[in-house]
Amino acid sequence: MNSVFLEYQIIMADAIISSVAEQLIQIAKEHIKSEIKLVRGVEKELRNLSDSLKGLRNELDDAERRRYEDKAIGNWVLRLEETSYEMEDVLEEWCYALVQHTMEVAATPKHKVFPSLLPSCLCFRNVVFRRDIAMKVEYLKDKLNETLKEKSQFHFTISQLAANWRVQSTSRFDSSELQGRKYDTAIVVSKVVLGEELGFRIVSIVGAGGLGKTTLAQLVYNDNRVKGRFDLRIWVCVSDPFDVAKIAQGIIESMGKGRISISNQLEATLERLVELIAGKRILLVLDDVWTEEYDKWEPLKNALKCGGASTTVLVTTRNENVAKIMGTMDHDIYRLGLLSEDECRLLLEHTALSGRSMEGFEDVSEKIARKCNGLPLAAKTLGSLLRFKDTLAEWENVLTSQVWEFKEVKEKLFPHLLLSYNELSPMHKRCFSYCAFFPKDEKIRVEEVIRIWMALGYLSSSAEGGGDNLELIGQECFKNLARRFLVQEFEEDGQIESFKIHDIVHEFAQFLRDASSRMEASEIKTTTCKVCIPFIAQAKAYRSLIFDKRSIPSLCNCLTNLRVLGLWNDFPSGIENLIHLKWLSIDHCVLYNEDLENICKLYYLQTLFLRSCSLKAIPRQIGNLIKLRHLDLSNNRELLELPESICALPELRTLNVEGCIDLSQLPQGVDKLINLKHLHNMYSVMQLPQSLARLTGLRGLSEFNWGSGGNRMRLLNKLNLLSGSLQLKINLGTAEMVEDAREAELKQKKHVQALRMEFLTETAISSSTIQMAEGVMDALEPHPNLRHLSIFFYDGTKFPDWISSPFNQLRSIALTSFRNTPCLPPLGKLPCLEEIDVRDMYRLVTLGPQLLGTGDKDTSSPNAVAFPKLKKLIIKGCENWREWEDITPAQEEHLIMPCLTELAIRFCSELAALPHRLLHKASSLELLDIAGSEMLIQRYGDINASAWKSISHHNPRLRLR
């Protein structure tokens, strides 16, 4: 058996054993508190099973690190994992039956419905069922005992962490084999050389395994600019563990001073190091650092700081946390990216051809290089594989095959990925490996995958925070994977909302999972259920099924182990059989009341999506889903109301009713949802109950319709934990709205990142509407932390002072469809502003230098900078705009728009000229877009005319759209 797969099996077994051991203890504790004990002896059996499993975990650590190939061990671990899964199913079956019995009793008029029902709190009268559970526990105990007896033949021991597979690096390299990295080298060299002038400094190169961090460090180390700046250049390959004495001894030996006789004494070694480097300019490369323990690094750092007159440490690491723990400032962290497609192809061809002709192989070579997706190690590994393949057919076979099918890939590429993988805890390993379940190159929502990890029990409730904070544990788990570059993040509105996995990393995860699937498939007993045959292997490996274009007519007992199920367009029968389901997504399916009632019998559900299902009502039995944390009812346009029983869901964190346009209000008892964190209500006009104001823990509210349906802004007064994006729809009415706006205290909402204000008024402009609009705008001053501001349909004649305060941290501002505002505020004073988007300002005629904000006292010094970070300026549809006043000779002393790269003046038909002196100051300008502005096109459309040359002479990279 492949040793990589063996490790994976044991990791998976370790994680499920941890989960089941915790459950066994919890069940035993709960039943001690209950009035009716388990069948005599079962409680003791649960405790014994838990102790056996926890003791076994210690020996699994040894098994994970044994590198021989042994199919017997693999099969043993598989049986252990399956037994643990069976135990987990039995425990959940027991708890499910208790809850079901509770619900049936509660439905009887004589009994009261308890708001928070726990399986342990009520007696369970069905003795037959309890005996059945006891027999299953007894059976599984015997099965586990048999597995434990077999363990003795493998002689596992409890041992310390053994050294991982690693190749020692040196400072020498073959420059003829390099492709790309010239730009990267120049950037890092500039940081290192600058560091030589600043005393002690740390520069870190961070990136995924196989990306070329060591190669880049070698290029920097051997660069002539670096050689000329330092008296000593020292290269030490650190790896893991981080041994300070060994590293210090390595530095001393690199200086040609030999070994010192008391090298095992850390103090003496460091004292000798300080003596040898005294007064010298030193570059120290620490390649492949893994430790996140500052205490291990601190003694060496202090010695280096005390000794050298000037010391620069260049670190390479896969983990950005390591760089920060070592003391690297953010601007000295260089995050290494992928090679370009051409660079990757050249590297692959250089490795594969060794001087042979490329004729006839160009197309397939390009496609194989694309498969490497910019990862240098993948290109070199596949190039080595292709070196011994002479025919086009052999190259095409490599192209169409899975990379893990080749011995070279498993021996040269996967071990590098395994190093990062082995640094993860069992919880993190399971979470990472599950990502192979998603299609390659798919953008995955972070929030969605965390909820799936929860459903599968991957997020340990024994971690800090416990079961109440599983979402936070999931977020930290994702960040951990991202810091090790096992996933690639995508930012939206300043938040990390989604991610992808590099193709090679995805294939590594898939290799681990598929190996497991193939082995499990051989263990699957023959079933007569032809319906489930296409899905049973995947269901067993992942405990998940997602149907998109496929469908299944019915869900039978073959699939009862599912934890995750996604359905699209077709709703099968038998959903009530899947009692272990914890994550259920149903999209665009027509659901009848009976279907909904069956769904409400799945008492273990944590996440439920019922999107675009044409729902008109939700049954009151929704209150039975006492484990439910996330409920998504979005885009059910005909949904009229929600039952009050929703307010009896004690664990509910997220309620999504976006696009439910006929939903007029939320239940009055919404304040009972004390754990509710996010209310998604975009595209609805519902009335929010006043009781919502008591949910002071609310962190997300998509939209607030002010003045609609009686909603008052003061409802937001105490909701100071609101974060993310907030949209205000403002229906101007009476003068009281100004005071109501002040009571909302938006300035206290320091976690809100994006604010959209939309003024809704169909009345003609009058002095009273102008005054009210200006008063409301002034009262809605947000916290300075706000990053993105959008304002629509504002009818005031002036802007409030807060919008141009130099204390604002705004990154972008959008002003759209203003009927009555003749000018723009002095936005040049905003220190962080990167983008301005102005559209349809009908009364804008002249744009003067006041926009720059350099005329005020606080910015009138010669050192004042107007728009210090502005990158993009868009002005569109201002059809009455006739003049853009240029800056004065005195203002030319100021630094103006030094970062501007794009200027777009679109569909501004009356504007005849641009401010040349101002544009001369914007030396970074790369794009001028004047589409739809006829007079500007006439003036600047000819690149040979003097007007264009006047601008482009100062902006050599400028191009015209």
N, C-alpha and C positions, 0 to 999 in steps of 0.2 A: 504494500500500500504506500502511496506517495506520502512522504513525511509531512508535507504542507497540509494535506487533507486530514491527516491524523491529528495534527495540532488543532485544526478547525473543529473536528468532531469533539475533542476534549473541551475546547472552549465552550461550545454549545452545551455540552453536558454540564459543565461547571455552572453556567448561567441558569439552566432550567433546574438543576439541583438546588441552587441557592433559593430560587423562587419557591419551589415546593417545600423546602425545609422551613422557610418563613411561614408559609400557609399552614403547615402542620401545627406549628407552635401557636399560631393565631387561632386556629379552630379549637385547639385544646383549651386555650385561655377563655375563649368565648363560651364554651360549654361548661366550664367551671362556674361561670357567672349565671348560667341559665338554670331554670327550675328543673328541667328534665335532663339528666345526664345522657350521654351516648350509651349504647348497649354496653353492658358490663365488660370491661377490659379493653374496649376500643380506644378510650382516651389514653390509656397507657401505651397501646400499640402506636398511636399517633406520635407520642413523645419519643418512643424508641426508634421509630422510622426517621424522625427528624434528627436525632442524635447520630444515627448511622449515616445519613446523607451528609450531614455537616462534617463528620469525621472523614468521609470519603473525599471531600473536596480538597483536603490537604494533600492527599496522595495523588490527586489528579494533576497538581502542579508538577510533580515529578514526571508523570506520563506525558504531559505536554512538551517537556523538554528532551524527551528521548527520541533520537533522530533515526533510529533504524526503521526499516520497513517491516511491518508485522501485521498481516491481515487479521490475525486472531485478536490483537489489541483493538483494531478498528471495529471489528464486529462486537467485541465486548462493550466498547464505549457506546456503540449504537444501541445495543439492548438496554444499557443503563439509561440512556436518554429517553428511549421509548417508554420504559417503566416509569420514569419520572413524569413524563407527559400524561401517562395513564392515571397516575396518582393525582395530578393536577385536575384532570377531568372528573375524577370521582369526588374530589373535595368540592369542586364547583357544582357538581350534580346534587350533592347533599345540601349545599347552601341554596341552590335554586329551588329545590323542593320545599325547603323551609319558607322561603319568600312566597312561593306559589300558595302554600297552605295559608300563610298570613293574609294574602290578598283575598282568598276565598272566604276566610272568616270575617275579614273586614267588610266584605260586600253584604254580609248579613245585617239587617237593620239593628239587631240587638247589640252589635259590637261597634265600637268607635274606631275610626281610622286613625292610626298613629301617624304623625307627620314625618317621622324619621324611623323607618323600619329596618332593623338589623336582624340577620338570621338568628343571632344568638339570643334575642330578647323575648322570644315567644316559644312556648312549648310546641312540640311536634308530635301529634298523637298517632301517626301512622306507624305502629310498631313493626308491621311487615316491611315497610320501606326501610326503617332503621336497621332491621336485621339484614336486609339486602345490602345496604351500605357496609355494614360490619363484615359481611362475607367478602365483599369486593376488597376491603382493606386487608382482610386476612390473606386473600389470594395474592394481592400485590406485595404484601410483606414476604410471602413465600418466594415470589418471583424475584424480589430484590435480594433476599438471602442467597438464592442460587447464584445470582450475578456476583454478589460479594464473595462467595466461596471461590468462584472462578478467578477472582482478582489475585488470589494468593500465588497463582502460577506465574504472574508477571513480575513479582517482587518489586513493587513500587515502593519508593522511600520518600520521606519528607525531606526535601533538600533545598539548598539556597539556589538563587537564580544563577543559571549557568550563562557563560558568555554566548552572545548571539553571533550568528555568522556575520563577519565583517571583513573587508579587505583594507589593509593599512594603506593610506595615501601618502604620497611624497610630493615635493614641490616641483618635480620634473614631469614633463609631458612632451608629446610629439605634436608640434604645431601644425604639421601637414594634415592631421586628422580633424582639425577644428573647422567648424562652419558657423558663421554668425558670431554673436557675442561681442562685436567691436563696440557697439554703443554701450552695452552693459559694462564692458571693461572700462571705458572712458568715464562713466559715471562713478563707479566704485573707486577707480584710481583718484579721481578728484576728491572724493571723501577721505581717502587714506592720506593723501598728500596734505590736505587741509588739516587733518588730524595731527600731523607731525608738528604743526605750528601751535597747537592748542594744549600742549601738555599731555595728560593721560586721556585717551579717548577710545571708545569701542565702536567699531563698525561691524554690522552683521549682514550676512547674505542669507536670506531665508527662502525656502521653497520646498516643493515635494521631492521625494526620492527619485533619482534618475533625471533630474532637471538640469544638472550640470553645475551645481554650486561649487564643488571641488575644482572643477575645470576653470570656472571663473576666478576662484581664489588663486589658482596657479598662474593664470594670465596676469592678474594684478601683481602677484609676488614677483614675477619675472619681467614686469614692465620697466623700461629704462628710467621713466620718471620716478618710479618708486625706488629703484636701486640707488639713484643719485641722492635721495633724501635721507636715507637711514644708514647709520654705522653698522647696524646688525639687522639681518633678516633671519627669522627663525621659524621653522615649520614643525608643528607638533600635531599628529593625528590623535585625537582624544578618544573618540567613541565612548563606550559605556563599559564599566563604571568610570566615573570621573574621579581619578586618583591624583590628588594634588601633589603628593610627594613624587609620584612617577612622572607627572607632567613637568614639575620643576627640575627633576633629574634629566629629563629629555632636553629641556632648554639648555642646561649646563653642558650636556654632551654635545649639543649642536654648536656650542661656542668653542668646541675643541678642547674642553677642560677635563675630559674624562669623567669617570665615576668617582664620587667621594665615598670614603669608607663607611660613613655613618648615614648612608642614604635613606635608611629606614626611619631616621629621626627627622620629622617634618620641620621642626624649628631650625635645626642645623642646616638642612637643605635650603630652606628659604633664606637664611642669613647668608649662605654662600652665594645664592642667586643675586641678592641685593648687592653684594660686593662686586660681582662680576659685571653687572649692568650699570653700575654707578656712573652717572654723567654721560651716558651714551644715548643716541637716538635709536630707538628700537621699533621694528615691526615684528609683531608676533602673530602668526596665523595659528588659530586653534580650529582645526578641521573636524567636523562631525561631532558637535557637542550635543548631548542629550539631557544632561541633568537639569532638573528644575529646582534643585535645592541650593539656595543662595549660600548657605553655610559652607558648602563644599567649595564654592568659587571664591568666597571672600578672602581667605588667607593668601591665595595666589594674587588676587587683585591688589591687595594692600602691599604685597612685596614688590609688585611691578610699579606701583605708584611711588613707593619710597625710593626705588633704585634709579630708574632711567630718568635722564633729563627730559626726555620726551618719548612717550610710549604710545603706540597705536596697536590695538589688538583687533585683528580681523577674524571674525567668527563665522563659521558656516553651520547651519542647523536647519532641521526640518520643522522645528516648532517655534513659532513666533514668541511664545511665552518664554522660551529659553533666552532669546535675545533681550527681552525686557527685564527678566530677572537678573541678567548679567549687567544691566545698567545701560543698555543701548538707548539713546534718545530716538524718538520716532523718525526724525529726519535723517538719522544715520542707519536706519533699517532699509536694506535694499531687497525688495520683494521680486525675486527673479521670475520672469515670465517664460512662456513657451517659445520655441523657435517658430519662425514663419514657415509656411508650407514649402516655399522654395528652398530655404535653408535645411529643412528636414529631408527633403528629397535629395539634395546634394550630399548630405551626410550619409544617407542610406546608400546612394550609388557609389560614393567613394569607398565605403566599407565593403560593399558587395562585389564590385567589379575588379578592384585591384589592377587597374590599367586596361581591362578588357573593353571592347567596344560596346556602346550602349544601343547600337542600332537595332531596331525592332522591339526593344524593351521599354521605350519611353513611356508609353501609355500605362502599362501595368505598373511600372516603377512609380509613377505619379500617384496611382491609386493606393499602392501599398504604403507610400509615404503619408498619404492622407490618413490612413489607418493609425499611424503613429500619433497623429493629432498634436504635433509639435513637441513631443517628449524625446529628447536626444537619446536617452538610454534605449528606448524602444526602437529608434531608427538604427542604432548601432547593433542591437541584438538581432533584429530582423535582417540587417545587412550581413551580419556574420552567418546567419542561416542561409541567405541567398548566395553566399560566396561559392558554395559547393553545388549550386543548381544551375545547370548550363542551358536548359531548354525553356522556351516560353511557357510550355505547359506546366513545368515545375513552378515557375514564378506565379502563374495564375492559380495554382493549387494553394500556394501560400496566401494569396489574396483572398480566396474564398473560404479558407479554413478559419476556425477559431484559434487565436494565437496560442492558447494553452495546450493545444494538441501537439505542439512541437517541443522536443526535449530542450532545445537551446533556450526557449523562452522560460521554461520552468526552472532551468538551472542558472540563467544569467539575469533575467529580468524580475521574476517573481520574488527571489530572495530580497531584493532591494525594497520591494513593497512590503514584504513580510516584516522587515525591521520596524517600519512605522506601525504596522498592524500589531506586532507583539508588544509595543509600548502601551497599548490600550488595555483598559480593564475588561473583564468579561462582559460587562454591561455595554461598554462602548463597541466591543467587537461584534456583538449581536446586532446592535443598531446599525453599524456600518455594513455588515454582510447582508442585511435585509434590503439595502439600497439596490442590490442586484435584481430584486423583484421588479423594479421599474424599468421600462424600455430604455435602451441606450439613447443618449443625447436628449432625454426628456427633461424639461425644466420642472423641478419638484418643489411644491410649496413646503416651506419649513414647518409651518403650523400643521399641515396635513400629516407629514411624516411623523411628527412628534406624537400626534394623537394615535397613529397606527402603532408606534412603539409602545405606547401605553396599553393599547388593546392587547398586544401580544405579551405583555408582562415583562418587556425588556428593561423598563425603567425600574430599578430596584427601589422598593418602598423603604428599605433600610438605609438608603442614602440620606444625606442631610436634608431635612425638610420633610421627609416621610411622604406618605400617600397624599397629604393635603396639597403638596407642591410638586406633583409629578410633571406639570407643564414646565416649571422652572428647572427641574432636573433634566427634562428633555432639551430645553434651550441650552443648558450648560453642556450637555452631551454633544449637541450639534456644534457648538462653538469649539469644543475640543477637537472634533473631526476637522473643522475648518482650519484651526490653528496648525494642524499637522498636514494641511493641504490634501486631505483625502477627499474633500468636496470643494467645489468652486462656487463662491457666493455671488448673488446678484442683488444689487441694491435698488430699491424703489422708494422714492420720497424719503431718502435718508435712512430707511430701515432695510435690513436683510430679510427679504420676503421669500426668496426661492434660491435653489442651487441646482447644479449639475454635477455629474461625476465624469472625470476624464475617461475617455473610451478604454484606455489600457487598464486604469484602476477599476472600471466597471467590469472588464473581462476577468480581472483578478478576483473580484467579489463573486462574479458569476461562476468562476471555476470552483471556488470553495463550495458554493451552494449546489452547483450541478453535480459535483462529486458526491455530495450528500444525497441528492435526489436520486442519482443512479443507484446508489447502494440501498437506499430506502425502497426504491422501486422493486429491487430484487426480493425484498422482504414482504411486499404487499401481497396479501392473500388473494387468490383468484376470486373475483366477485361476479355475480350474475347480473349486476346492475350495469347495463350497457350505457345508460345515460351518463354515469359518473366516470366511466373509464378514461375519457380524455382529460379529466380534471383531477383525478384522485392523487396522482404523483405530486402535482404542484400544491394541492391542498395539504398533503402530508408534510412536504418540505417547508412550506412557508406559513401554513395554517391561514392562508389568504387566497382569495379568488376575486379578481376584478374582471367583470364582463363589460366589454365595450361594444365591439361589433358582433361578438358571439352571444349566444343566449343558452339558457338551460330551462327546460319545461317544468322541472320539479326538483326540489331539494330533499333528498332522502337521507336515511341514516348513515350512508357512506360518508357524508360531509359534516357530521355532527361535531368534529373537532375544530371546525373553522372558528377563528376569532375575528377575521376581517372579510367582509363581503361587499363588493360593489356591483350594482345592477344598473343597466342602461336600457331604457325603452321597453323591455319586457320584464314583467314581474311573475316569477314562478310560484307554484304552490308549494306548501310545506315549509314556509319560513319559520313556523313555530317549532320545528324540529331542531333548529340550530340554537340550542339553549346556551351555548358558550359564546355566542357572538358578543363582541364588545364594540365593534366599529361597523356600522352599516350605512352604506350610501346608495340611495335610490334616486335616479335622475330620469326625468321624462317618461315616467311610468304612470299609467292610469291606475289609481288605487281606489278600491272600494272600502266601505266602512269595515267590512269583515277583515280585509287585509290589514287595515290600520290597527284593529283590535288584536290581531295575531302578532303584529310587531310589538304591541304594548305588553306582550307576554314574555318578551326577551329581557328579563330583569337585569341582566348583566351589562346591557348596553351602556357604553360611556359616551359614544359619539353617534349621532343619528342625523343623516342628511335626507331630507324629503324635498328635493328641489324640482321645481317645474313639474309637479305631479297633478296639477289642476285640482288641488284640494279646496274644498269649500268649508270644511269643518275638521276639527281635531277632537277625537274622542276624549272623554274625561279620564279614561284609563291611562292616558299619558302620564298621569301622576304616579303610576305604579313603577315607573322606570327610575327607581331611587338612586341608581348609580350614575345617571345621565349627567354628563358634564358639558356637552356641546350639542345644541339643537339648531339645525339649519332648515328653515321653512321657506327659503328665499324663492321669489318668482312664482309663487302661487297667487296669481292675480285676483282670483275669485274668493280667496280666503276672507271671511267676514269677521271672525272673532276667535280669540283663544280662550280655552276653558280656564277657570280659576284654579283647576287642579295643577296646572303648570307651576303655580306658585308653591306647590308642595314638594318641588324637586330640590332637595337640600344641597346637592352637589353641583347644580347648574352654574357653569362659568360663562358660557356664551349662548346668546339667543340671537339668531339671524332671521329677520323678517324683511330683508331688502326686497323691493319689487312687489311686495304684497299691497297693491295700490287700493284695494277695497277694505283693507284692515283699518278700522276707524280708531281703535284704541287698544291699549294693553290692559291686562287684568288689573283690577284695583289693588290686589294684594301683592304687587310686584316687589314691594319692599321686604317681603319674606324671603326673597332670593338673596340671602345675605352673602353668598359667594359669587354672585354675578359680577363679572369683570368687563364683559363686552356686550353691548347692545348695538347690533348692526341694523339700522332702520332707514338706509338710503332709499330714495324714490318712493317715499310713503308720506302721507299727510296725516298720520295718526295723532291723536291727542295723547300726550304723555301724562300719566297720573301724577298728582303732587307727591304721592308716596315715593316716587322715584328719587326725590331729593334726599331721602334717607339712606340711599345706597352710596355712601361716601367712599366705598372701595371701588366704585366703577372706574374703569380705566379707558374704556372705549365707547364713544357715542358718535355714530357716523354723521347724523344730521339732526338739527334742531330747527323746527318750523316755528318761528317766533311770530305771535299774533294770529296763528292759524289754529283753529279748534280750541282756543282759550289758553294755549301754552304761554307761560310767562318766563322771561329770561332768568328771573330770580331763582328759578328751580335749579339752576346750575351753581348757585352760590357756594355750596359746600362740596361740590364735586371737583376737588382740587387735584385728584389723581388722574384726571382725564389726560390721555396721551395720544400720540399718533396724529390722525387727521380729524378735523372738526369742520363741518359745513353748517353755516347759519343762513337760513332763508328768512329774510326780514320783511314782514308785511307791515309797512309803516301805517300807523293809525292815529292814535291820540298822543298828546304831548307827554302823557305819563310814561311813554315808552323810553324816554331818555333816562329817567330815574330807574326804571326797570332794568335798563341795560347796565347802569352802574352797579346795581345790586348783584348782577351776574359775576362781577369781579373776575373778568377774564385775565387780568394781570396776575392773578394768583395761580393760573393754570400753567405752571412752568414746564410741564412735560408735553404739552401740545406742540407738535412739530410743524403742522401745516394747517392753516386757517383759510377757509373760503367764505367770503361774505357776499351774499346775493340779495340785493334790494329788490323787492317785488312791489311795484306800484303802477297802476294803470291810470292814475289821475294826472291832470295837466300840472306842469311845474308852476308853483306859486311861492310867495315868500315864506309861507308857513311850512310847505313841504321841504323847501331848501333848508330852513332853520332846523327842522326836525331831523333831516338827514345828517346835517353837520353835527348836531348835538349827539345823535346816536353813534355816529362814527367816532367822535371824540370819547364817548363813554365806553366803547368797546376796545379800549387799549389792551393789547395782549401782552404777555410776558416777553421781555427782551430775548429770551431763548428761542423764540419762534424762528423757524428756518424758511418757511414758504408762505407767502401771503398772496391771495387772489381776491380782487374786489370787482363785482359786476353791478352795472346799472345804478351807480351812485349819482345822485342828483345835486350834491352840494357844489358850491362854487369854490371851495377851498379844501385843503387837506388838513387833518389834525397834526399837531406838532410831533406826536409820537412816531409818525410814519417815517420821519427822516432823522430820528434821534441817532447820534453816533454810537450809542450804547446797544443798538439793535444788532442782532446776529443774523439778520435775514440773508439767505442765499439767493432767493429769487422773489420777484414781485411781478404780478400780472394785473393790469388795469384795463378793464374792458367795458365798452358801451356806456360812457359817461355823457350825459346829455347837456351838462351845464357847467363843466369845469374847464376854464380857459388855459390852464397851465399845469405843469408837472411839479411835484415837490422837489426840494434839493437833495436828491437821492445820492449824489456824489459823496456825501458825508458817511454813507454806510460802509463800514470797514470790511464786511464779508460778502457784499452783494456780488453775485456772479452773473445773473441774468435778469434783464428787464424786458417785459413783453407788454406793449401798449397798443390797444386796438380800439378803433371806432370812438375816438374822442372828438365829438362833433364841433365843439367850440374852440378847439386848439387851433390858433392862427399863427402865433409866433412862439418859437421855442428859444428861450434866451439862456445866457450863461448861468442863470440862477439854478439851473438843473445840476450844475457841478458842485454847488455849495461851497465854493472857495471864496465867496465874498464876505462871509460871516467872520466875526472876530476870532472865533475859535479855530478857524482854518485859514486865516489870511497870511500866515507866515510863508516865506518862500519854500519851506519844506513840506507844505501841505500837499496831499495827494488826493486827487478827485477820482473816485471809482477805482480804488487800488486793486481790486480783484475782478472787476467786471470783464466777462468773456464774451457775452452775447447781448446785443441790443437790437430789439425788434420793434418797429413802429409800423402799424398796418391799418389801412382803411381810414386814415384821418384826412378826409377829403377836402377840408377847409384849411389845412396847414399850408401856409405860404412861405414862411421864412424860418430858417434855422440860423440864428445869429452866431457869428464866429466869435472866438475868444479874442480878447484884447492883447496887445503886445505885453502888457504887465502880467496878464494871466499865463502867458507862455512860460513864465518862470516856474510855474507849477508842473508837477508830474500829473499827467492826465491819461486815464484809461490805459495804463501800461500793459495790461493783459488782454485787451480786447482783440478777439480773433474773428468775430462775425458781426457785421452790421447789415441789417435788413430794413429797407424802406420800401414797403410794398403797397401798391394801390393808393399812393398819396399823390393824386393827379395834379395838385396845384403847387407842389414844391419844385422849385426850378434849380436850386443849387445846394451843395453841401458845404459845411464849414471846413475849408481847407487847412487853416492853421490848427484847428482842433484835431483833424485827422492826421496831420503830421506828427502830433504827439503820440498817437496810437500806433506805435511802431510795430506792434505784433499783429496788426490787422491782416487777415488772410483771405477773407471773403466779403465782397460787397454785393448784396442782392437788391436790385432795384426793379424787380418784376412788377409790371402794372403801373409804374410811375412814369408816364410818358415823357414829361419834361426832363426828368433825370436821365432817361434813356437817350434822349436827343443830345444831352450835354456830355454824358460820360460813356455812351455806348461805343464810340469809336476809340479804340485803344491807342490810335496814333494821334489823336487830338490833344491839344494842350491841357484841357481840363483833366483828362485821365492821367496824363503824364505828371501833372502837378501833384496828384495824390500818390500814384504808384512809385514815384521817384523816392519817396520817403518810406514806402512799404513794398520792398522788392518781392515779397511773396504773395502780394495781393492779386486775386483773380476776380473776374466779374461774372455774376450770374444775371 
